[in-house]
Amino acid sequence: MNKPPTELTRSALTRAELIQIMVGLGLAMLLSALDQSIVATAMPTIAADLGDFAHLPWIVTAYLVASTAVTPLYGKLADIHGARAMLLIGVATFVAGSIFCALAPSMSLLALARGVQGLGGGGLIALAQTVIADLVAPRERGRVMTYFSVVFIAASVGGPALGGVFSEHLHWSLIFWINVPLGVLAFCMSWFHLGRVRQRRHPHRLDIAGALLLVIGSSATQLALSWGGERYAWSSAPILSLLAAAGAAWALFAWRTRAAEEPLIPLAVLGDAVVRDATLSGAFGLGTFVALSMFLPIYFEGALGLTADRSGLALIPLTVATVAGATIAGRLMSRTRHYKAAPLVGLAAATVAMAALWLWLDSLSLVALDALLAVAGLGVGAMLPVTTVSVQNAVPAHNIGTATAVTQFSRQLGGVFIVAIFGAIVIGGGPSAAPAEPDTLRAAFRAALGIGALFLLASCLFLARMEERPLHGGE
């Protein structure tokens, strides 16, 4: 049976049509990327207005737990029903959650609404990357993905500024209301422009039991790592219970993956050497970047005496360099056969830069510190598009959505794990006393940066081990 005349294949797309699709995907990604940066700035104002500081961390935790847990599920459903359908569901759920957040009269209801937001936002980045995989051949995919760099620059730089302006001069609910027009526009553009593109669908079965075990395991893991050493002692009953639940759920998930006729994450995907090495490299590299982004403001303000706004400015070199590294490596993928070379050099330099920060942090000026952070950012950024495209290139077409979501899922869990380690070191060093004792804070950060250098080295080694398979040039 012939396709309807309005349905386009990858090769039939014009440049203008591809740009329109990418704008819609970029808006969908912006919803997810903007969320954490814009919310973090407004948290003190939200707590004061709702009169509940004790449960404030839940508005971050609820989103992170929900969004991470559902990411692999979105990938599998995208392989079954098409990435467009799941992207539309994700955007609609995120917008609905945003409206509930803006109207929430209490912290408990706000945390619940943030969970709904996370259920929608968890798949947006992975789904956007899956759509690009459906439309663009691997040889050109890295270059096309670099156009999304502007999304992450806008989120990283503009998010804190918008959050501060909205919460201080207008009302904190605007940080959620802003998602409504952005989400509606993303929904409409994806609906109309992706509606004319042939969707990749495969008759998979959804492993409900495996999905539930994955959700329980990832949620318990995140809660244990987020609360351990901060809200509860690591040896406390709540943390030990969470760790036990996580261990049991992951063990059962591993058993289910081997026993199920069609597991949630196919063994062919999990067993592929490229997928394994690429996801581990991404988890260690991006996890280190996330931890630096979260904890460096504490150092800037507590040890260097910077104000909050200057601390935000001091973080820009790390963020912008990461995007620049992704742009350079992504473009080189379409021009060179040895596409691992640039990120390998970048990660090696990043490891050296982190080691230099560890060794000489006490004597570095702010300019020198930012220069070394920029080198680290370049290396991490260069690794990201290469590992994503390598995973998509390594798996068969009917598993691209699942594999892409697994990559994103591993990066998110890596971020949670490394943030927990940085938090244990920095908070264990006495963040409450940091303004009065900058030397104590410097010592804690030196230790954290030393660990960070080891994580970047691990990212580099896993990337070096990853097989450099030829990139497909077309359909």
JOPEMO-V452705 format. One record per residue. N is the residue number from 1. RES is the residue in one small letter. PSI is psi in degrees with one decimal (* if undefined). OMEGA is omega as a letter, one per 20 degrees, with the letter a starting at -180 (999 if undefined). D_FIRST is the distance of its C-alpha to the first C-alpha in Angstrom with 2 decimals. Layout:
BEGIN
{{N	RES	PSI	OMEGA	D_FIRST} {N	RES	PSI	OMEGA	D_FIRST}}
END
This chain:
BEGIN
{{1	m	131.9	a	0.00} {2	n	152.2	r	3.81} {3	k	151.7	r	6.67} {4	p	146.8	a	9.26} {5	p	-20.2	a	11.92} {6	t	-6.8	a	14.51} {7	e	129.6	a	13.18} {8	l	143.7	r	15.22} {9	t	173.2	a	15.38} {10	r	-46.6	a	18.89} {11	s	-21.3	a	19.65} {12	a	-7.7	a	18.80} {13	l	133.4	r	21.36} {14	t	166.1	r	24.57} {15	r	-40.3	a	27.93} {16	a	-41.2	r	28.53} {17	e	-39.3	r	25.32} {18	l	-40.0	r	26.20} {19	i	-42.3	r	29.72} {20	q	-41.4	r	28.68} {21	i	-41.9	a	26.64} {22	m	-33.6	r	29.65} {23	v	-44.2	r	32.04} {24	g	-42.4	r	30.22} {25	l	-38.3	r	30.17} {26	g	-39.0	r	33.81} {27	l	-38.7	r	34.82} {28	a	-43.1	r	33.27} {29	m	-34.4	a	35.18} {30	l	-36.3	r	38.28} {31	l	-46.0	a	38.39} {32	s	-43.7	a	38.80} {33	a	-34.8	a	40.99} {34	l	-24.2	a	43.29} {35	d	-55.8	a	43.91} {36	q	-38.0	a	46.55} {37	s	-35.2	a	48.46} {38	i	-31.5	a	48.85} {39	v	-39.1	a	49.73} {40	a	-40.5	a	52.33} {41	t	-32.1	a	54.53} {42	a	-2.8	a	54.69} {43	m	-45.3	r	55.45} {44	p	-39.5	r	59.26} {45	t	-41.2	r	58.92} {46	i	-45.5	a	56.48} {47	a	-41.0	a	58.88} {48	a	-41.3	a	61.84} {49	d	-39.0	a	60.16} {50	l	-6.2	r	58.93} {51	g	36.6	a	62.17} {52	d	92.8	r	60.67} {53	f	-26.3	a	61.10} {54	a	-37.0	a	61.03} {55	h	14.0	a	57.32} {56	l	-42.2	a	56.22} {57	p	-20.8	a	54.55} {58	w	-26.2	a	52.06} {59	i	-18.3	r	50.23} {60	v	-47.6	a	49.33} {61	t	-43.3	a	49.04} {62	a	-42.0	r	46.77} {63	y	-47.3	a	44.22} {64	l	-43.4	a	44.37} {65	v	-47.7	a	44.14} {66	a	-45.7	a	41.16} {67	s	-40.4	r	39.22} {68	t	-41.7	a	39.81} {69	a	-34.4	a	39.08} {70	v	-5.4	a	35.57} {71	t	-50.5	r	34.39} {72	p	-31.4	r	32.95} {73	l	-41.2	r	31.31} {74	y	-42.7	a	29.44} {75	g	-44.3	r	28.23} {76	k	-44.5	r	26.90} {77	l	-30.3	r	25.20} {78	a	-36.9	r	23.62} {79	d	-28.8	a	22.03} {80	i	-50.0	a	20.77} {81	h	-4.5	a	19.79} {82	g	142.5	a	19.61} {83	a	-32.3	a	22.69} {84	r	-46.1	a	22.25} {85	a	-44.4	a	22.55} {86	m	-33.8	r	25.57} {87	l	-42.9	r	27.13} {88	l	-41.3	r	27.10} {89	i	-42.7	r	28.68} {90	g	-45.5	r	31.23} {91	v	-44.7	a	32.25} {92	a	-41.6	r	32.58} {93	t	-41.0	r	34.66} {94	f	-43.6	r	36.81} {95	v	-42.9	r	37.55} {96	a	-44.3	r	38.44} {97	g	-37.6	r	40.71} {98	s	-40.5	r	42.30} {99	i	-43.5	r	43.20} {100	f	-38.8	r	44.74} {101	c	-46.1	a	46.68} {102	a	-30.4	a	48.07} {103	l	-4.2	a	49.26} {104	a	127.7	a	50.63} {105	p	-5.5	a	54.33} {106	s	163.9	a	55.26} {107	m	-37.2	a	54.61} {108	s	-42.6	r	53.18} {109	l	-33.6	r	50.57} {110	l	-42.1	r	49.85} {111	a	-40.6	r	49.26} {112	l	-43.7	r	46.89} {113	a	-35.4	r	44.99} {114	r	-33.4	r	44.90} {115	g	-41.2	r	43.26} {116	v	-43.2	r	40.49} {117	q	-44.9	a	40.19} {118	g	-36.0	r	39.92} {119	l	-31.6	r	37.10} {120	g	-42.5	a	35.11} {121	g	-18.0	a	36.51} {122	g	-26.5	a	36.12} {123	g	-1.6	a	32.58} {124	l	-46.2	a	32.58} {125	i	-46.4	r	33.69} {126	a	-39.5	a	31.62} {127	l	-40.0	r	28.45} {128	a	-41.5	r	29.11} {129	q	-32.8	r	29.55} {130	t	-40.6	r	26.32} {131	v	-43.7	r	24.40} {132	i	-38.8	r	26.20} {133	a	-33.1	r	25.25} {134	d	-26.9	a	21.54} {135	l	-24.5	a	22.17} {136	v	134.7	r	24.96} {137	a	150.2	a	25.64} {138	p	-36.3	a	28.69} {139	r	-34.6	a	30.86} {140	e	-4.4	a	30.71} {141	r	-40.0	r	30.31} {142	g	-39.9	r	34.05} {143	r	-42.1	a	34.81} {144	v	-40.2	a	32.29} {145	m	-23.0	a	33.60} {146	t	-20.2	r	37.09} {147	y	-20.8	r	36.28} {148	f	-4.6	a	36.42} {149	s	-35.6	a	40.06} {150	v	-29.4	r	41.16} {151	v	-47.0	a	39.86} {152	f	-30.7	r	42.16} {153	i	-45.9	r	45.06} {154	a	-42.0	a	44.77} {155	a	-41.9	a	44.65} {156	s	-38.4	a	47.51} {157	v	-44.2	a	49.79} {158	g	-27.7	a	48.94} {159	g	-56.0	r	48.43} {160	p	-37.4	a	52.08} {161	a	-45.8	r	53.35} {162	l	-43.2	r	51.26} {163	g	-41.3	r	52.15} {164	g	-44.7	a	55.81} {165	v	-47.4	a	55.83} {166	f	-46.9	a	53.95} {167	s	-33.5	a	56.08} {168	e	-38.2	a	59.40} {169	h	-18.1	a	59.31} {170	l	-102.6	r	56.76} {171	h	142.2	a	55.34} {172	w	-25.1	a	53.56} {173	s	-19.6	r	50.79} {174	l	-23.1	r	49.46} {175	i	-19.5	r	48.23} {176	f	-36.2	r	45.66} {177	w	-30.2	a	45.16} {178	i	-23.7	r	44.12} {179	n	-21.0	a	40.97} {180	v	-56.2	r	39.80} {181	p	-37.9	r	39.20} {182	l	-43.1	a	37.90} {183	g	-41.2	r	35.51} {184	v	-41.9	r	34.29} {185	l	-43.4	r	33.68} {186	a	-41.8	r	31.84} {187	f	-48.1	a	29.69} {188	c	-43.1	a	28.85} {189	m	-40.0	r	28.11} {190	s	-38.0	r	25.84} {191	w	-50.2	a	24.09} {192	f	-46.2	a	23.44} {193	h	-38.5	r	23.06} {194	l	-18.2	a	21.16} {195	g	-21.3	a	18.86} {196	r	0.4	a	17.11} {197	v	136.7	r	16.75} {198	r	128.7	a	13.95} {199	q	141.6	r	15.69} {200	r	112.4	r	16.48} {201	r	145.2	r	16.41} {202	h	145.1	a	17.51} {203	p	61.1	r	18.46} {204	h	160.0	r	22.18} {205	r	140.8	r	24.88} {206	l	123.4	r	27.56} {207	d	93.5	a	31.03} {208	i	-44.4	a	33.07} {209	a	-43.8	r	36.36} {210	g	-39.6	r	35.89} {211	a	-43.3	r	35.03} {212	l	-41.7	r	38.20} {213	l	-38.3	r	40.35} {214	l	-42.0	r	39.13} {215	v	-45.5	a	39.90} {216	i	-45.5	a	43.32} {217	g	-46.9	a	44.18} {218	s	-38.3	r	43.30} {219	s	-46.0	r	44.93} {220	a	-37.9	r	48.11} {221	t	-47.2	a	48.31} {222	q	-43.2	r	48.08} {223	l	-42.1	r	50.61} {224	a	-44.7	a	53.03} {225	l	-31.1	a	52.82} {226	s	-36.7	a	53.07} {227	w	-27.4	a	56.01} {228	g	128.3	r	57.87} {229	g	-9.8	r	61.05} {230	e	-70.5	r	60.61} {231	r	-38.0	r	60.36} {232	y	153.7	r	61.43} {233	a	150.6	a	63.26} {234	w	-28.2	a	61.20} {235	s	5.8	a	63.32} {236	s	160.3	a	62.94} {237	a	-43.8	r	61.43} {238	p	-43.2	a	58.41} {239	i	-43.1	r	57.35} {240	l	-37.3	r	58.03} {241	s	-43.1	r	56.07} {242	l	-43.5	r	53.07} {243	l	-39.4	r	53.24} {244	a	-42.7	r	53.51} {245	a	-41.1	r	50.52} {246	a	-45.0	r	48.50} {247	g	-43.0	r	49.57} {248	a	-42.8	a	48.71} {249	a	-41.9	r	45.26} {250	w	-38.1	r	44.40} {251	a	-43.4	r	45.71} {252	l	-35.6	r	43.62} {253	f	-41.6	r	40.53} {254	a	-42.6	r	41.17} {255	w	-44.5	a	41.56} {256	r	-37.9	r	38.42} {257	t	-35.8	r	36.42} {258	r	-30.0	a	37.64} {259	a	-30.4	a	37.38} {260	a	146.0	r	34.06} {261	e	-40.4	r	31.05} {262	e	91.5	a	29.03} {263	p	163.4	r	31.61} {264	l	-46.3	r	31.23} {265	i	109.4	a	31.90} {266	p	146.1	r	30.76} {267	l	-29.8	r	33.61} {268	a	-33.3	r	31.67} {269	v	-49.4	a	31.90} {270	l	-32.3	a	35.51} {271	g	-7.7	a	36.61} {272	d	129.6	a	35.33} {273	a	-37.7	r	38.46} {274	v	-45.0	r	37.01} {275	v	-45.4	a	35.89} {276	r	-52.0	a	39.32} {277	d	-38.6	a	41.39} {278	a	-41.9	a	39.41} {279	t	-38.0	r	39.50} {280	l	-40.4	r	43.21} {281	s	-44.2	r	44.02} {282	g	-39.2	a	42.27} {283	a	-46.1	a	43.97} {284	f	-40.5	a	47.43} {285	g	-53.2	a	47.01} {286	l	-33.8	r	45.43} {287	g	-40.5	r	47.58} {288	t	-40.7	r	50.67} {289	f	-44.2	r	49.56} {290	v	-43.5	a	48.99} {291	a	-42.0	r	52.41} {292	l	-43.8	a	54.13} {293	s	-35.1	a	52.58} {294	m	-37.1	a	53.81} {295	f	-18.6	r	57.30} {296	l	-38.1	r	58.44} {297	p	-32.3	r	59.34} {298	i	-41.3	r	61.79} {299	y	-45.0	a	63.42} {300	f	-43.7	a	63.48} {301	e	-40.2	a	65.17} {302	g	-37.4	a	67.29} {303	a	-34.6	a	68.52} {304	l	-9.9	r	68.34} {305	g	22.9	r	69.20} {306	l	151.5	r	66.35} {307	t	169.0	a	65.44} {308	a	-41.3	a	62.03} {309	d	-38.4	r	60.71} {310	r	-30.9	r	62.08} {311	s	-40.9	r	60.62} {312	g	-40.2	r	57.16} {313	l	-37.3	a	57.78} {314	a	-19.2	a	58.98} {315	l	-14.3	a	55.65} {316	i	-41.9	r	53.64} {317	p	-40.1	r	54.23} {318	l	-45.9	a	52.60} {319	t	-48.6	a	49.52} {320	v	-38.7	r	49.11} {321	a	-35.8	r	49.72} {322	t	-43.4	r	46.98} {323	v	-40.0	r	44.46} {324	a	-42.0	r	45.92} {325	g	-41.4	r	45.55} {326	a	-39.7	a	41.88} {327	t	-45.6	a	41.33} {328	i	-50.0	a	43.18} {329	a	-38.1	r	41.58} {330	g	-40.6	r	38.05} {331	r	-35.7	r	38.56} {332	l	-25.6	a	40.18} {333	m	-34.3	a	37.20} {334	s	-5.8	a	35.27} {335	r	-13.0	a	38.37} {336	t	147.8	r	39.94} {337	r	-38.0	a	39.10} {338	h	76.5	a	41.60} {339	y	-10.2	r	40.22} {340	k	-16.1	a	42.45} {341	a	-49.5	a	45.62} {342	a	-50.2	r	45.81} {343	p	-30.1	r	45.33} {344	l	-45.8	r	47.65} {345	v	-42.0	a	50.37} {346	g	-45.0	a	49.72} {347	l	-35.2	r	50.00} {348	a	-44.7	r	53.10} {349	a	-37.9	r	54.68} {350	a	-41.3	r	53.68} {351	t	-43.2	r	55.40} {352	v	-40.5	a	58.52} {353	a	-42.2	r	58.50} {354	m	-38.0	r	58.34} {355	a	-38.0	r	61.12} {356	a	-39.4	r	63.18} {357	l	-40.8	r	62.72} {358	w	-41.8	a	63.89} {359	l	-40.6	a	66.91} {360	w	23.3	a	68.12} {361	l	-41.5	a	66.78} {362	d	-29.2	a	70.31} {363	s	0.4	a	71.29} {364	l	139.3	r	68.13} {365	s	166.9	r	68.11} {366	l	-37.4	r	65.21} {367	v	-45.7	r	64.04} {368	a	-40.0	r	64.11} {369	l	-46.5	r	62.38} {370	d	-34.5	r	59.55} {371	a	-43.2	r	59.27} {372	l	-37.8	r	58.85} {373	l	-36.6	r	56.31} {374	a	-39.8	r	54.33} {375	v	-43.2	r	54.32} {376	a	-42.7	r	53.05} {377	g	-40.8	r	50.32} {378	l	-44.5	a	49.19} {379	g	-45.5	r	48.81} {380	v	-44.6	a	46.88} {381	g	-39.5	a	44.59} {382	a	-28.8	a	43.85} {383	m	-31.4	a	42.75} {384	l	-55.0	a	40.19} {385	p	-31.5	a	37.26} {386	v	-43.6	r	37.85} {387	t	-38.4	r	37.64} {388	t	-50.1	a	34.57} {389	v	-36.1	r	32.56} {390	s	-41.2	r	33.98} {391	v	-47.5	a	32.71} {392	q	-34.2	a	29.17} {393	n	-24.8	a	29.32} {394	a	-22.4	a	30.61} {395	v	155.9	r	28.02} {396	p	159.4	a	24.44} {397	a	-34.9	a	21.71} {398	h	-4.6	r	21.18} {399	n	11.2	a	24.91} {400	i	-43.0	a	25.49} {401	g	-45.9	r	25.98} {402	t	-46.3	a	28.37} {403	a	-40.7	r	30.26} {404	t	-41.5	r	30.72} {405	a	-37.9	r	32.01} {406	v	-39.3	r	34.34} {407	t	-47.5	r	35.74} {408	q	-39.6	r	36.47} {409	f	-44.8	a	37.84} {410	s	-35.8	r	40.22} {411	r	-39.9	r	41.47} {412	q	-43.6	r	42.20} {413	l	-37.1	r	44.04} {414	g	-39.6	r	45.86} {415	g	-44.0	r	47.00} {416	v	-44.4	a	48.32} {417	f	-48.3	a	50.12} {418	i	-35.2	r	51.78} {419	v	-39.9	r	52.67} {420	a	-40.4	r	54.42} {421	i	-46.4	r	56.37} {422	f	-41.9	a	57.38} {423	g	-40.6	r	58.33} {424	a	-37.4	a	60.46} {425	i	-49.1	a	62.31} {426	v	-47.6	r	62.74} {427	i	-35.0	r	63.40} {428	g	-25.5	r	65.55} {429	g	-3.6	r	67.51} {430	g	61.8	r	68.39} {431	p	-28.9	r	66.18} {432	s	-25.7	r	68.39} {433	a	2.1	a	71.30} {434	a	-44.7	a	69.44} {435	p	-33.0	a	70.97} {436	a	-25.6	a	74.44} {437	e	75.3	a	73.90} {438	p	-30.1	r	71.68} {439	d	-37.8	r	72.93} {440	t	-41.0	r	71.54} {441	l	-39.8	r	68.15} {442	r	-42.1	r	68.20} {443	a	-40.9	r	68.94} {444	a	-42.0	a	66.06} {445	f	-34.7	r	63.65} {446	r	-43.6	r	64.89} {447	a	-43.0	r	64.02} {448	a	-40.4	r	60.55} {449	l	-34.2	r	59.94} {450	g	-43.2	r	61.08} {451	i	-40.1	r	58.50} {452	g	-37.6	r	55.92} {453	a	-39.2	r	56.81} {454	l	-38.8	r	56.14} {455	f	-40.6	r	52.72} {456	l	-35.5	r	51.79} {457	l	-42.0	r	53.10} {458	a	-42.3	r	50.84} {459	s	-42.9	r	47.84} {460	c	-42.8	a	48.88} {461	l	-40.7	r	49.39} {462	f	-37.0	r	46.02} {463	l	-39.2	r	44.32} {464	a	-35.3	a	46.45} {465	r	-22.9	a	45.34} {466	m	130.9	r	41.62} {467	e	135.0	a	39.91} {468	e	80.3	a	38.86} {469	r	145.3	r	35.52} {470	p	138.9	r	34.00} {471	l	134.4	r	31.58} {472	h	142.1	a	28.05} {473	g	-10.7	a	27.66} {474	g	-166.2	a	23.95} {475	e	*	999	20.56}}
END
